[in-house]
Amino acid sequence: MSTVAEPPRERSGSRGGRPRAGSELTGELIGTATLAVIRANGTDQLTRQRVADELAVSARALYRLAPSTDHLLAAAGAQWQQQWPPPPDTGDWAADLRLWSQTTLAHARAYPGLPAATQRLPIELLEDRSEAVVTAVIGVLMRAGFDQPAAMDAFGVLSMHCLGWAAVFTPEVASSTPDEADAVPWLEEHLDFRQRGFLVGLDLLLAGLGAKLSA
């Protein structure tokens, strides 16, 4: 199902045949502009006016295609999936998926709050454009020797590790440090884990998959 409806065709005889403001908008353009707004401000500060400003159209013109913030988030989520980089395929499946996972984390953290926000949207607004990435990851795993069900499960676990880490430890949280006067050893260790914990968990997941494959 389309995330954002395409603009209606201009009726003949309307103001000399000139297109109305915003009639050139598409779901892809709206999604790309919404991504830009989210990247700069996060999902909490997403408004139709900001997206309209990004597109250089009026908020009224945008309303015709995206009557709610949910529509904007759905369009952005579809574009996010379309821009999601697939893994390399060098033949070293664990190294390829480790690099892909790091890329996925960076891609999710670049748009604060977006993956979590799209999970709360009505199903009828969503458009899944993740097929290319899912197919590529499953292909890497199956060429390594996993059967399809195991490869699909592995994709789910790895992607949720990336998206979950991005949701919990945003760039602002991950880079924060306590005041020196308030520093305590256990807190310093906790903050250090924010920097390295993603890779610790990722390596454990990949090691577990390797053990499963060997067995």
Short mmCIF file of the C-alpha atoms (twelve columns), coordinates in Angstrom:
data_MODEL
# 
_entry.id   MODEL 
# 
loop_
_atom_site.group_PDB 
_atom_site.id 
_atom_site.type_symbol 
_atom_site.label_atom_id 
_atom_site.label_alt_id 
_atom_site.label_comp_id 
_atom_site.label_asym_id 
_atom_site.label_seq_id 
_atom_site.Cartn_x 
_atom_site.Cartn_y 
_atom_site.Cartn_z 
_atom_site.pdbx_PDB_model_num 
ATOM 1   C CA . MET A 1   0.000  0.000   0.000   1 
ATOM 2   C CA . SER A 2   1.349  3.441   -0.880  1 
ATOM 3   C CA . THR A 3   2.605  5.439   2.071   1 
ATOM 4   C CA . VAL A 4   1.495  8.811   0.709   1 
ATOM 5   C CA . ALA A 5   -1.091 9.260   -2.011  1 
ATOM 6   C CA . GLU A 6   0.066  10.708  -5.291  1 
ATOM 7   C CA . PRO A 7   -1.264 14.217  -6.028  1 
ATOM 8   C CA . PRO A 8   -4.539 14.373  -7.955  1 
ATOM 9   C CA . ARG A 9   -4.394 15.417  -11.581 1 
ATOM 10  C CA . GLU A 10  -5.135 19.033  -12.294 1 
ATOM 11  C CA . ARG A 11  -8.560 19.541  -13.783 1 
ATOM 12  C CA . SER A 12  -8.672 21.192  -17.186 1 
ATOM 13  C CA . GLY A 13  -9.571 24.877  -17.156 1 
ATOM 14  C CA . SER A 14  -8.116 25.633  -13.729 1 
ATOM 15  C CA . ARG A 15  -6.349 29.024  -13.747 1 
ATOM 16  C CA . GLY A 16  -5.008 28.804  -17.249 1 
ATOM 17  C CA . GLY A 17  -3.862 25.231  -16.875 1 
ATOM 18  C CA . ARG A 18  -1.038 26.105  -14.440 1 
ATOM 19  C CA . PRO A 19  -0.385 23.458  -11.743 1 
ATOM 20  C CA . ARG A 20  -1.442 24.287  -8.223  1 
ATOM 21  C CA . ALA A 21  1.260  24.907  -5.602  1 
ATOM 22  C CA . GLY A 22  2.591  21.585  -4.375  1 
ATOM 23  C CA . SER A 23  1.014  19.526  -7.155  1 
ATOM 24  C CA . GLU A 24  4.467  18.212  -8.107  1 
ATOM 25  C CA . LEU A 25  4.934  16.607  -4.698  1 
ATOM 26  C CA . THR A 26  5.353  12.849  -4.404  1 
ATOM 27  C CA . GLY A 27  5.594  10.456  -1.519  1 
ATOM 28  C CA . GLU A 28  9.314  10.058  -2.174  1 
ATOM 29  C CA . LEU A 29  9.942  13.812  -2.017  1 
ATOM 30  C CA . ILE A 30  7.933  14.116  1.174   1 
ATOM 31  C CA . GLY A 31  9.773  11.184  2.716   1 
ATOM 32  C CA . THR A 32  13.173 12.623  1.821   1 
ATOM 33  C CA . ALA A 33  12.263 16.053  3.208   1 
ATOM 34  C CA . THR A 34  10.903 14.499  6.398   1 
ATOM 35  C CA . LEU A 35  14.143 12.561  6.835   1 
ATOM 36  C CA . ALA A 36  16.073 15.831  6.570   1 
ATOM 37  C CA . VAL A 37  13.895 17.437  9.249   1 
ATOM 38  C CA . ILE A 38  14.243 14.422  11.551  1 
ATOM 39  C CA . ARG A 39  17.995 14.320  11.071  1 
ATOM 40  C CA . ALA A 40  18.233 17.951  12.142  1 
ATOM 41  C CA . ASN A 41  15.595 17.981  14.886  1 
ATOM 42  C CA . GLY A 42  14.577 14.425  15.836  1 
ATOM 43  C CA . THR A 43  11.063 13.007  15.643  1 
ATOM 44  C CA . ASP A 44  9.902  14.971  18.710  1 
ATOM 45  C CA . GLN A 45  10.249 18.227  16.786  1 
ATOM 46  C CA . LEU A 46  8.721  16.982  13.537  1 
ATOM 47  C CA . THR A 47  5.982  19.272  12.224  1 
ATOM 48  C CA . ARG A 48  4.215  19.646  8.909   1 
ATOM 49  C CA . GLN A 49  5.395  23.259  8.700   1 
ATOM 50  C CA . ARG A 50  9.048  22.249  8.978   1 
ATOM 51  C CA . VAL A 51  8.635  19.664  6.236   1 
ATOM 52  C CA . ALA A 52  6.787  22.206  4.090   1 
ATOM 53  C CA . ASP A 53  9.634  24.672  4.603   1 
ATOM 54  C CA . GLU A 54  12.130 21.979  3.598   1 
ATOM 55  C CA . LEU A 55  10.142 21.419  0.403   1 
ATOM 56  C CA . ALA A 56  9.573  25.154  -0.177  1 
ATOM 57  C CA . VAL A 57  5.809  24.663  -0.371  1 
ATOM 58  C CA . SER A 58  2.939  25.778  1.806   1 
ATOM 59  C CA . ALA A 59  1.738  23.697  4.712   1 
ATOM 60  C CA . ARG A 60  -1.656 23.616  3.004   1 
ATOM 61  C CA . ALA A 61  -0.165 22.061  -0.141  1 
ATOM 62  C CA . LEU A 62  1.573  19.431  1.979   1 
ATOM 63  C CA . TYR A 63  -1.654 18.702  3.855   1 
ATOM 64  C CA . ARG A 64  -3.284 17.420  0.666   1 
ATOM 65  C CA . LEU A 65  -0.798 14.513  0.597   1 
ATOM 66  C CA . ALA A 66  0.188  14.158  4.249   1 
ATOM 67  C CA . PRO A 67  -2.742 15.175  6.459   1 
ATOM 68  C CA . SER A 68  -1.053 14.033  9.688   1 
ATOM 69  C CA . THR A 69  2.357  13.609  11.263  1 
ATOM 70  C CA . ASP A 70  1.818  9.852   10.983  1 
ATOM 71  C CA . HIS A 71  1.780  10.208  7.196   1 
ATOM 72  C CA . LEU A 72  5.074  12.097  7.342   1 
ATOM 73  C CA . LEU A 73  6.645  9.427   9.552   1 
ATOM 74  C CA . ALA A 74  5.411  6.655   7.265   1 
ATOM 75  C CA . ALA A 75  6.881  8.383   4.212   1 
ATOM 76  C CA . ALA A 76  10.164 8.919   6.052   1 
ATOM 77  C CA . GLY A 77  10.249 5.302   7.182   1 
ATOM 78  C CA . ALA A 78  9.811  4.078   3.625   1 
ATOM 79  C CA . GLN A 79  12.650 6.307   2.417   1 
ATOM 80  C CA . TRP A 80  14.820 5.221   5.356   1 
ATOM 81  C CA . GLN A 81  14.381 1.589   4.313   1 
ATOM 82  C CA . GLN A 82  15.107 2.428   0.692   1 
ATOM 83  C CA . GLN A 83  18.369 4.131   1.720   1 
ATOM 84  C CA . TRP A 84  19.343 1.295   4.112   1 
ATOM 85  C CA . PRO A 85  22.681 -0.040  2.809   1 
ATOM 86  C CA . PRO A 86  22.916 -3.797  2.135   1 
ATOM 87  C CA . PRO A 87  25.895 -5.790  3.438   1 
ATOM 88  C CA . PRO A 88  29.065 -6.390  1.431   1 
ATOM 89  C CA . ASP A 89  29.502 -9.940  0.174   1 
ATOM 90  C CA . THR A 90  33.213 -10.760 0.325   1 
ATOM 91  C CA . GLY A 91  32.759 -14.399 1.320   1 
ATOM 92  C CA . ASP A 92  33.572 -13.766 4.997   1 
ATOM 93  C CA . TRP A 93  30.005 -13.799 6.253   1 
ATOM 94  C CA . ALA A 94  30.789 -12.822 9.854   1 
ATOM 95  C CA . ALA A 95  32.976 -9.860  8.844   1 
ATOM 96  C CA . ASP A 96  30.407 -8.767  6.249   1 
ATOM 97  C CA . LEU A 97  27.554 -8.837  8.758   1 
ATOM 98  C CA . ARG A 98  29.644 -7.128  11.428  1 
ATOM 99  C CA . LEU A 99  30.297 -4.232  9.048   1 
ATOM 100 C CA . TRP A 100 26.657 -4.191  7.915   1 
ATOM 101 C CA . SER A 101 25.474 -4.070  11.534  1 
ATOM 102 C CA . GLN A 102 27.713 -1.108  12.289  1 
ATOM 103 C CA . THR A 103 26.408 0.632   9.165   1 
ATOM 104 C CA . THR A 104 22.821 -0.112  10.205  1 
ATOM 105 C CA . LEU A 105 23.420 1.360   13.661  1 
ATOM 106 C CA . ALA A 106 24.836 4.532   12.119  1 
ATOM 107 C CA . HIS A 107 21.939 4.740   9.655   1 
ATOM 108 C CA . ALA A 108 19.403 4.432   12.493  1 
ATOM 109 C CA . ARG A 109 21.157 6.881   14.795  1 
ATOM 110 C CA . ALA A 110 21.302 9.476   12.016  1 
ATOM 111 C CA . TYR A 111 17.499 9.869   12.317  1 
ATOM 112 C CA . PRO A 112 16.776 10.011  16.074  1 
ATOM 113 C CA . GLY A 113 13.576 8.274   17.085  1 
ATOM 114 C CA . LEU A 114 12.460 7.272   13.582  1 
ATOM 115 C CA . PRO A 115 12.624 3.440   13.808  1 
ATOM 116 C CA . ALA A 116 10.738 3.460   17.128  1 
ATOM 117 C CA . ALA A 117 8.185  5.995   15.876  1 
ATOM 118 C CA . THR A 118 7.324  3.953   12.787  1 
ATOM 119 C CA . GLN A 119 6.589  0.931   14.975  1 
ATOM 120 C CA . ARG A 120 3.676  2.851   16.506  1 
ATOM 121 C CA . LEU A 121 2.070  3.792   13.184  1 
ATOM 122 C CA . PRO A 122 -1.189 2.281   11.900  1 
ATOM 123 C CA . ILE A 123 -0.399 -0.692  9.681   1 
ATOM 124 C CA . GLU A 124 -2.358 0.768   6.755   1 
ATOM 125 C CA . LEU A 125 0.103  3.675   6.485   1 
ATOM 126 C CA . LEU A 126 3.227  1.544   6.292   1 
ATOM 127 C CA . GLU A 127 5.039  0.632   3.111   1 
ATOM 128 C CA . ASP A 128 7.782  -1.979  3.379   1 
ATOM 129 C CA . ARG A 129 10.808 -1.181  1.235   1 
ATOM 130 C CA . SER A 130 13.280 -3.389  3.112   1 
ATOM 131 C CA . GLU A 131 13.127 -6.311  0.675   1 
ATOM 132 C CA . ALA A 132 16.475 -5.540  -0.965  1 
ATOM 133 C CA . VAL A 133 18.342 -5.430  2.340   1 
ATOM 134 C CA . VAL A 134 16.577 -8.453  3.810   1 
ATOM 135 C CA . THR A 135 17.259 -10.485 0.670   1 
ATOM 136 C CA . ALA A 136 20.940 -9.460  0.667   1 
ATOM 137 C CA . VAL A 137 21.500 -10.365 4.340   1 
ATOM 138 C CA . ILE A 138 19.707 -13.689 4.023   1 
ATOM 139 C CA . GLY A 139 21.734 -14.394 0.877   1 
ATOM 140 C CA . VAL A 140 25.021 -13.837 2.751   1 
ATOM 141 C CA . LEU A 141 23.905 -16.207 5.504   1 
ATOM 142 C CA . MET A 142 22.618 -18.902 3.170   1 
ATOM 143 C CA . ARG A 143 25.829 -18.861 1.156   1 
ATOM 144 C CA . ALA A 144 27.648 -19.362 4.454   1 
ATOM 145 C CA . GLY A 145 25.644 -22.555 5.033   1 
ATOM 146 C CA . PHE A 146 22.583 -21.520 7.052   1 
ATOM 147 C CA . ASP A 147 19.198 -22.730 5.876   1 
ATOM 148 C CA . GLN A 148 16.560 -20.128 5.069   1 
ATOM 149 C CA . PRO A 149 14.638 -20.228 8.405   1 
ATOM 150 C CA . ALA A 150 17.878 -19.847 10.379  1 
ATOM 151 C CA . ALA A 151 19.036 -17.050 8.071   1 
ATOM 152 C CA . MET A 152 15.750 -15.194 8.522   1 
ATOM 153 C CA . ASP A 153 15.978 -15.564 12.299  1 
ATOM 154 C CA . ALA A 154 19.556 -14.299 12.230  1 
ATOM 155 C CA . PHE A 155 18.533 -11.248 10.210  1 
ATOM 156 C CA . GLY A 156 15.817 -10.456 12.742  1 
ATOM 157 C CA . VAL A 157 18.142 -10.772 15.725  1 
ATOM 158 C CA . LEU A 158 20.945 -8.718  14.171  1 
ATOM 159 C CA . SER A 159 18.669 -5.941  12.915  1 
ATOM 160 C CA . MET A 160 16.877 -5.675  16.268  1 
ATOM 161 C CA . HIS A 161 20.243 -5.460  18.036  1 
ATOM 162 C CA . CYS A 162 21.156 -2.499  15.815  1 
ATOM 163 C CA . LEU A 163 17.809 -0.709  16.015  1 
ATOM 164 C CA . GLY A 164 17.407 -1.357  19.736  1 
ATOM 165 C CA . TRP A 165 20.855 0.001   20.510  1 
ATOM 166 C CA . ALA A 166 20.143 3.080   18.391  1 
ATOM 167 C CA . ALA A 167 16.876 3.693   20.241  1 
ATOM 168 C CA . VAL A 168 18.314 3.334   23.748  1 
ATOM 169 C CA . PHE A 169 21.693 4.980   23.239  1 
ATOM 170 C CA . THR A 170 21.163 7.986   21.018  1 
ATOM 171 C CA . PRO A 171 24.228 9.968   19.896  1 
ATOM 172 C CA . GLU A 172 23.613 12.490  22.691  1 
ATOM 173 C CA . VAL A 173 23.381 9.819   25.379  1 
ATOM 174 C CA . ALA A 174 26.316 7.823   24.057  1 
ATOM 175 C CA . SER A 175 28.617 10.840  24.053  1 
ATOM 176 C CA . SER A 176 27.617 12.223  27.449  1 
ATOM 177 C CA . THR A 177 30.100 12.230  30.309  1 
ATOM 178 C CA . PRO A 178 29.513 12.908  34.000  1 
ATOM 179 C CA . ASP A 179 30.870 15.940  35.796  1 
ATOM 180 C CA . GLU A 180 34.269 15.107  37.258  1 
ATOM 181 C CA . ALA A 181 33.067 16.035  40.731  1 
ATOM 182 C CA . ASP A 182 30.252 13.485  40.472  1 
ATOM 183 C CA . ALA A 183 32.256 10.710  38.801  1 
ATOM 184 C CA . VAL A 184 32.068 7.285   40.435  1 
ATOM 185 C CA . PRO A 185 33.772 4.095   39.206  1 
ATOM 186 C CA . TRP A 186 30.664 2.081   38.397  1 
ATOM 187 C CA . LEU A 187 29.156 4.988   36.441  1 
ATOM 188 C CA . GLU A 188 32.342 5.490   34.456  1 
ATOM 189 C CA . GLU A 189 32.283 1.799   33.561  1 
ATOM 190 C CA . HIS A 190 28.644 2.100   32.512  1 
ATOM 191 C CA . LEU A 191 29.406 5.063   30.248  1 
ATOM 192 C CA . ASP A 192 32.323 3.170   28.744  1 
ATOM 193 C CA . PHE A 193 29.956 0.301   27.955  1 
ATOM 194 C CA . ARG A 194 27.800 2.720   25.967  1 
ATOM 195 C CA . GLN A 195 30.752 3.165   23.643  1 
ATOM 196 C CA . ARG A 196 31.733 -0.493  23.277  1 
ATOM 197 C CA . GLY A 197 28.629 -2.435  24.326  1 
ATOM 198 C CA . PHE A 198 27.145 -2.550  20.849  1 
ATOM 199 C CA . LEU A 199 30.225 -4.322  19.493  1 
ATOM 200 C CA . VAL A 200 30.401 -6.612  22.549  1 
ATOM 201 C CA . GLY A 201 26.841 -7.769  21.912  1 
ATOM 202 C CA . LEU A 202 27.371 -7.981  18.173  1 
ATOM 203 C CA . ASP A 203 30.452 -10.171 18.546  1 
ATOM 204 C CA . LEU A 204 28.578 -12.464 20.925  1 
ATOM 205 C CA . LEU A 205 25.742 -12.815 18.415  1 
ATOM 206 C CA . LEU A 206 28.117 -13.556 15.546  1 
ATOM 207 C CA . ALA A 207 30.085 -16.039 17.657  1 
ATOM 208 C CA . GLY A 208 26.832 -17.796 18.519  1 
ATOM 209 C CA . LEU A 209 25.871 -17.979 14.862  1 
ATOM 210 C CA . GLY A 210 29.310 -19.342 14.039  1 
ATOM 211 C CA . ALA A 211 28.944 -22.041 16.683  1 
ATOM 212 C CA . LYS A 212 25.511 -22.946 15.322  1 
ATOM 213 C CA . LEU A 213 26.926 -23.194 11.830  1 
ATOM 214 C CA . SER A 214 29.806 -25.410 12.993  1 
ATOM 215 C CA . ALA A 215 27.413 -27.693 14.825  1 
# 
